């Protein structure tokens, strides 16, 4: 995992500010939404993911954007969604518990 977090004090280069400005003022929205305005932003994020992947010689699916280091650490400590589910734990309870005949 590569952490690029400056603990909420990351310096913002002018070219990054210029690139982000439309998304902070005019083109903000939820890229996971079903409405056109928000969902049109998903392609912008995927393009950015592709640029970062190219810089790191990685595949785009390996790039995960998070809001900060805490979220990144949580993501890195959990198994991927494609991993098979774990086997259920052995139950400490008997499989056929005795039944009570008293009512």
MDTraj code that builds the backbone (N, CA, C; nanometers):
import mdtraj as md
import numpy as np

residues = "UNK UNK UNK UNK UNK UNK UNK UNK UNK UNK UNK UNK UNK UNK UNK UNK UNK UNK UNK UNK UNK UNK UNK UNK UNK UNK UNK UNK UNK UNK UNK UNK UNK UNK UNK UNK UNK UNK UNK UNK UNK UNK UNK UNK UNK UNK UNK UNK UNK UNK UNK UNK UNK UNK UNK UNK UNK UNK UNK UNK UNK UNK UNK UNK UNK UNK UNK UNK UNK UNK UNK UNK UNK UNK UNK UNK UNK UNK UNK UNK UNK UNK UNK UNK UNK UNK UNK UNK UNK UNK UNK UNK UNK UNK UNK UNK UNK UNK UNK UNK UNK UNK UNK".split()
xyz = np.array([
    [0.0853, -0.1175, 0.0000],
    [0.0000, 0.0000, 0.0000],
    [0.0894, 0.1230, 0.0000],
    [0.0528, 0.2208, -0.0769],
    [0.1238, 0.3483, -0.0809],
    [0.0341, 0.4535, -0.0183],
    [0.0810, 0.5194, 0.0858],
    [0.0032, 0.6232, 0.1521],
    [0.0544, 0.7600, 0.1091],
    [-0.0349, 0.8436, 0.0607],
    [0.0001, 0.9785, 0.0176],
    [-0.0688, 1.0816, 0.1059],
    [-0.0907, 1.0475, 0.2317],
    [-0.1650, 1.1325, 0.3240],
    [-0.0705, 1.2254, 0.3995],
    [-0.1053, 1.3529, 0.4065],
    [-0.0289, 1.4523, 0.4827],
    [-0.1067, 1.4973, 0.6056],
    [-0.1953, 1.4115, 0.6572],
    [-0.2741, 1.4410, 0.7769],
    [-0.3526, 1.5715, 0.7636],
    [-0.4298, 1.5817, 0.6580],
    [-0.5195, 1.6951, 0.6316],
    [-0.4457, 1.8258, 0.6025],
    [-0.3180, 1.8210, 0.5759],
    [-0.2433, 1.9430, 0.5440],
    [-0.1679, 1.9277, 0.4112],
    [-0.2200, 1.8431, 0.3237],
    [-0.1534, 1.8174, 0.1971],
    [-0.1453, 1.9457, 0.1144],
    [-0.0245, 1.9838, 0.0723],
    [-0.0134, 2.1015, -0.0137],
    [-0.0798, 2.0728, -0.1486],
    [-0.1497, 2.1694, -0.2019],
    [-0.2221, 2.1528, -0.3271],
    [-0.1512, 2.2297, -0.4377],
    [-0.0858, 2.1592, -0.5301],
    [-0.0193, 2.2281, -0.6403],
    [-0.1218, 2.3045, -0.7254],
    [-0.0812, 2.4176, -0.7835],
    [-0.1746, 2.4989, -0.8632],
    [-0.2414, 2.4216, -0.9766],
    [-0.1685, 2.3323, -1.0432],
    [-0.2292, 2.2573, -1.1540],
    [-0.3364, 2.1602, -1.1054],
    [-0.3224, 2.1102, -0.9848],
    [-0.4254, 2.0234, -0.9269],
    [-0.5489, 2.1080, -0.8939],
    [-0.5269, 2.2243, -0.8360],
    [-0.6369, 2.3148, -0.8048],
    [-0.7164, 2.3488, -0.9312],
    [-0.6460, 2.3832, -1.0384],
    [-0.7129, 2.4185, -1.1647],
    [-0.7933, 2.3010, -1.2202],
    [-0.7372, 2.1811, -1.2098],
    [-0.8065, 2.0624, -1.2597],
    [-0.9296, 2.0310, -1.1765],
    [-0.9199, 2.0503, -1.0445],
    [-1.0296, 2.0173, -0.9539],
    [-1.1380, 2.1245, -0.9464],
    [-1.1054, 2.2471, -0.9816],
    [-1.1985, 2.3586, -0.9644],
    [-1.3377, 2.3335, -1.0225],
    [-1.3515, 2.2821, -1.1442],
    [-1.4878, 2.2581, -1.1951],
    [-1.5673, 2.1586, -1.1102],
    [-1.4978, 2.0634, -1.0480],
    [-1.5668, 1.9615, -0.9688],
    [-1.5980, 2.0102, -0.8280],
    [-1.5405, 2.1221, -0.7908],
    [-1.5692, 2.1824, -0.6608],
    [-1.6738, 2.2935, -0.6715],
    [-1.7005, 2.3405, -0.7925],
    [-1.7916, 2.4537, -0.8096],
    [-1.9113, 2.4239, -0.8992],
    [-1.8907, 2.3562, -1.0113],
    [-1.9977, 2.3372, -1.1102],
    [-2.0391, 2.1917, -1.1302],
    [-1.9438, 2.1009, -1.1282],
    [-1.9700, 1.9623, -1.1675],
    [-1.9681, 1.8665, -1.0497],
    [-2.0076, 1.9140, -0.9317],
    [-2.0105, 1.8266, -0.8155],
    [-2.1323, 1.7355, -0.8239],
    [-2.1224, 1.6186, -0.7704],
    [-2.2341, 1.5247, -0.7707],
    [-2.1880, 1.3885, -0.7240],
    [-2.2809, 1.2994, -0.7081],
    [-2.2518, 1.1648, -0.6622],
    [-2.2296, 1.0756, -0.7841],
    [-2.1062, 1.0298, -0.8081],
    [-2.0796, 0.9485, -0.9262],
    [-2.1461, 0.8115, -0.9212],
    [-2.1957, 0.7707, -0.8064],
    [-2.2643, 0.6422, -0.7944],
    [-2.4155, 0.6553, -0.8096],
    [-2.4627, 0.7758, -0.8338],
    [-2.6069, 0.7978, -0.8424],
    [-2.6615, 0.7512, -0.9762],
    [-2.7930, 0.7407, -0.9834],
    [-2.8572, 0.6959, -1.1069],
    [-2.8959, 0.8123, -1.1982],
    [-2.8896, 0.9360, -1.1483],
    [-2.9265, 1.0485, -1.2336],
    [-2.8060, 1.0910, -1.3183],
    [-2.8327, 1.1445, -1.4362],
    [-2.7289, 1.1716, -1.5362],
    [-2.6206, 1.2668, -1.4865],
    [-2.6591, 1.3717, -1.4148],
    [-2.5613, 1.4707, -1.3696],
    [-2.4537, 1.4053, -1.2830],
    [-2.4945, 1.3255, -1.1877],
    [-2.3979, 1.2598, -1.0998],
    [-2.3246, 1.1466, -1.1675],
    [-2.3978, 1.0616, -1.2374],
    [-2.3340, 0.9447, -1.2975],
    [-2.2358, 0.9817, -1.4084],
    [-2.2490, 1.1000, -1.4671],
    [-2.1523, 1.1422, -1.5705],
    [-2.0134, 1.1620, -1.5099],
    [-2.0072, 1.1821, -1.3802],
    [-1.8786, 1.2019, -1.3130],
    [-1.8021, 1.0717, -1.2937],
    [-1.8716, 0.9592, -1.3040],
    [-1.8041, 0.8306, -1.2865],
    [-1.6934, 0.8133, -1.3907],
    [-1.7171, 0.8554, -1.5133],
    [-1.6141, 0.8419, -1.6165],
    [-1.4924, 0.9286, -1.5860],
    [-1.5138, 1.0435, -1.5220],
    [-1.4031, 1.1316, -1.4830],
    [-1.3159, 1.0610, -1.3794],
    [-1.3802, 0.9958, -1.2832],
    [-1.3060, 0.9235, -1.1795],
    [-1.2313, 0.8054, -1.2402],
    [-1.2958, 0.7342, -1.3307],
    [-1.2298, 0.6204, -1.3946],
    [-1.1104, 0.6658, -1.4785],
    [-1.1213, 0.7806, -1.5426],
    [-1.0085, 0.8354, -1.6195],
    [-0.8925, 0.8691, -1.5253],
    [-0.9232, 0.9306, -1.4120],
    [-0.8195, 0.9626, -1.3126],
    [-0.7550, 0.8342, -1.2598],
    [-0.8364, 0.7330, -1.2358],
    [-0.7852, 0.6052, -1.1885],
    [-0.6869, 0.5463, -1.2916],
    [-0.7211, 0.5596, -1.4180],
    [-0.6332, 0.5115, -1.5246],
    [-0.5007, 0.5860, -1.5286],
    [-0.5057, 0.7179, -1.5078],
    [-0.3822, 0.7983, -1.5060],
    [-0.2916, 0.7563, -1.3902],
    [-0.3493, 0.7388, -1.2727],
    [-0.2711, 0.6979, -1.1557],
    [-0.2129, 0.5584, -1.1786],
    [-0.2936, 0.4684, -1.2332],
    [-0.2455, 0.3326, -1.2604],
    [-0.1267, 0.3356, -1.3564],
    [-0.1356, 0.4179, -1.4597],
    [-0.0251, 0.4282, -1.5559],
    [0.1017, 0.4800, -1.4885],
    [0.0864, 0.5774, -1.3999],
    [0.2026, 0.6316, -1.3285],
    [0.2702, 0.5263, -1.2411],
    [0.1906, 0.4341, -1.1881],
    [0.2423, 0.3335, -1.0954],
    [0.2667, 0.1982, -1.1620],
    [0.2479, 0.1910, -1.2932],
    [0.2586, 0.0637, -1.3667],
    [0.1688, -0.0426, -1.3026],
    [0.0467, -0.0033, -1.2760],
    [-0.0520, -0.0925, -1.2133],
    [-0.1739, -0.1002, -1.3041],
    [-0.2656, -0.1876, -1.2702],
    [-0.3915, -0.1899, -1.3438],
    [-0.4878, -0.0942, -1.2739],
    [-0.5806, -0.0393, -1.3485],
    [-0.6757, 0.0574, -1.2931],
    [-0.7581, -0.0039, -1.1801],
    [-0.7866, -0.1333, -1.1875],
    [-0.8676, -0.1957, -1.0829],
    [-0.7925, -0.2073, -0.9506],
    [-0.6613, -0.1874, -0.9528],
    [-0.5830, -0.1915, -0.8293],
    [-0.5814, -0.0568, -0.7566],
    [-0.6305, 0.0483, -0.8214],
    [-0.6267, 0.1829, -0.7640],
    [-0.7578, 0.2097, -0.6905],
    [-0.7460, 0.2428, -0.5623],
    [-0.8632, 0.2727, -0.4803],
    [-0.8441, 0.4114, -0.4217],
    [-0.9363, 0.5017, -0.4497],
    [-0.9322, 0.6355, -0.3923],
    [-1.0080, 0.6340, -0.2602],
    [-0.9477, 0.6900, -0.1563],
    [-1.0134, 0.6988, -0.0265],
    [-1.0103, 0.8436, 0.0205],
    [-1.0823, 0.8717, 0.1276],
    [-1.0873, 1.0077, 0.1824],
    [-0.9688, 1.0389, 0.2712],
    [-0.8950, 0.9381, 0.3110],
    [-0.7802, 0.9627, 0.3978],
    [-0.7139, 0.8331, 0.4385],
    [-0.6107, 0.8459, 0.5200],
    [-0.5314, 0.7295, 0.5565],
    [-0.6083, 0.6298, 0.6416],
    [-0.6932, 0.6763, 0.7317],
    [-0.7700, 0.5827, 0.8157],
    [-0.8565, 0.4930, 0.7297],
    [-0.9248, 0.5508, 0.6328],
    [-1.0088, 0.4709, 0.5436],
    [-0.9231, 0.3770, 0.4597],
    [-0.8081, 0.4239, 0.4134],
    [-0.7182, 0.3400, 0.3337],
    [-0.6687, 0.2212, 0.4152],
    [-0.6318, 0.2454, 0.5405],
    [-0.5850, 0.1361, 0.6253],
    [-0.6952, 0.0341, 0.6490],
    [-0.8171, 0.0818, 0.6678],
    [-0.9292, -0.0091, 0.6868],
    [-0.9505, -0.0934, 0.5612],
    [-0.9438, -0.0298, 0.4455],
    [-0.9605, -0.1024, 0.3188],
    [-0.8511, -0.2067, 0.3008],
    [-0.7291, -0.1721, 0.3377],
    [-0.6183, -0.2648, 0.3163],
    [-0.6189, -0.3796, 0.4163],
    [-0.6895, -0.3641, 0.5258],
    [-0.6907, -0.4701, 0.6266],
    [-0.8070, -0.5658, 0.6083],
    [-0.8933, -0.5401, 0.5127],
    [-1.0050, -0.6302, 0.4869],
    [-0.9784, -0.7073, 0.3591],
    [-1.0357, -0.8248, 0.3507],
    [-1.0117, -0.9059, 0.2319],
    [-1.0939, -0.8526, 0.1151],
    [-1.0495, -0.8776, -0.0071],
    [-1.1246, -0.8296, -0.1239],
    [-1.2610, -0.8987, -0.1338],
    [-1.3531, -0.8313, -0.1967],
    [-1.4897, -0.8842, -0.2100],
    [-1.4907, -1.0133, -0.2900],
    [-1.3905, -1.0352, -0.3751],
    [-1.3885, -1.1547, -0.4582],
    [-1.3370, -1.2777, -0.3830],
    [-1.2888, -1.2597, -0.2609],
    [-1.2386, -1.3727, -0.1834],
    [-1.3554, -1.4628, -0.1427],
    [-1.3315, -1.5936, -0.1369],
    [-1.4410, -1.6824, -0.0960],
    [-1.4788, -1.6566, 0.0497],
    [-1.6042, -1.6778, 0.0842],
    [-1.6452, -1.6529, 0.2226],
    [-1.5743, -1.7511, 0.3158],
    [-1.5475, -1.7089, 0.4385],
    [-1.4809, -1.8000, 0.5317],
    [-1.5753, -1.9120, 0.5735],
    [-1.5160, -2.0222, 0.6153],
    [-1.5972, -2.1335, 0.6656],
    [-1.6633, -2.0899, 0.7954],
    [-1.7857, -2.1333, 0.8205],
    [-1.8508, -2.0935, 0.9451],
    [-1.7725, -2.1486, 1.0642],
    [-1.7675, -2.0738, 1.1728],
    [-1.6935, -2.1219, 1.2900],
    [-1.7641, -2.2422, 1.3517],
    [-1.6849, -2.3255, 1.4155],
    [-1.7437, -2.4402, 1.4847],
    [-1.8303, -2.3873, 1.5983],
    [-1.9496, -2.4380, 1.6079],
    [-2.0424, -2.3910, 1.7108],
    [-2.0090, -2.4545, 1.8448],
    [-2.0048, -2.3742, 1.9523],
    [-1.9809, -2.4321, 2.0851],
    [-2.1064, -2.4994, 2.1402],
    [-2.2196, -2.4826, 2.0713],
    [-2.3457, -2.5407, 2.1169],
    [-2.3640, -2.6781, 2.0540],
    [-2.4270, -2.7706, 2.1246],
    [-2.4528, -2.9020, 2.0647],
    [-2.5477, -2.8879, 1.9464],
    [-2.5301, -2.9733, 1.8472],
    [-2.6160, -2.9642, 1.7288],
    [-2.7574, -3.0124, 1.7572],
    [-2.7743, -3.1009, 1.8532],
    [-2.9067, -3.1499, 1.8903],
    [-2.9273, -3.1251, 2.0397],
    [-2.9581, -3.0011, 2.0781],
    [-2.9739, -2.9728, 2.2221],
    [-3.0924, -3.0481, 2.2776],
    [-3.0848, -3.0848, 2.4045],
    [-3.1972, -3.1569, 2.4660],
    [-3.3207, -3.0671, 2.4700],
    [-3.4357, -3.1268, 2.4543],
    [-3.5608, -3.0509, 2.4610],
    [-3.6234, -3.0724, 2.5985],
    [-3.6919, -2.9724, 2.6417],
    [-3.7576, -2.9792, 2.7725],
    [-3.9001, -3.0292, 2.7531],
    [-3.9403, -3.1256, 2.8320],
    [-4.0774, -3.1749, 2.8217],
    [-4.1710, -3.1003, 2.9157],
    [-4.1147, -3.0183, 3.0046],
    [-4.1981, -2.9415, 3.0978],
    [-4.2603, -2.8234, 3.0258],
    [-4.3896, -2.7986, 3.0532],
    [-4.4586, -2.6859, 2.9911],
    [-4.5129, -2.5962, 3.0945],
])
top = md.Topology()
chain = top.add_chain()
for i, resn in enumerate(residues, 1):
    res = top.add_residue(resn, chain, resSeq=i)
    for name in ("N", "CA", "C"):
        top.add_atom(name, md.element.get_by_symbol(name[0]), res)
traj = md.Trajectory(xyz[None], top)
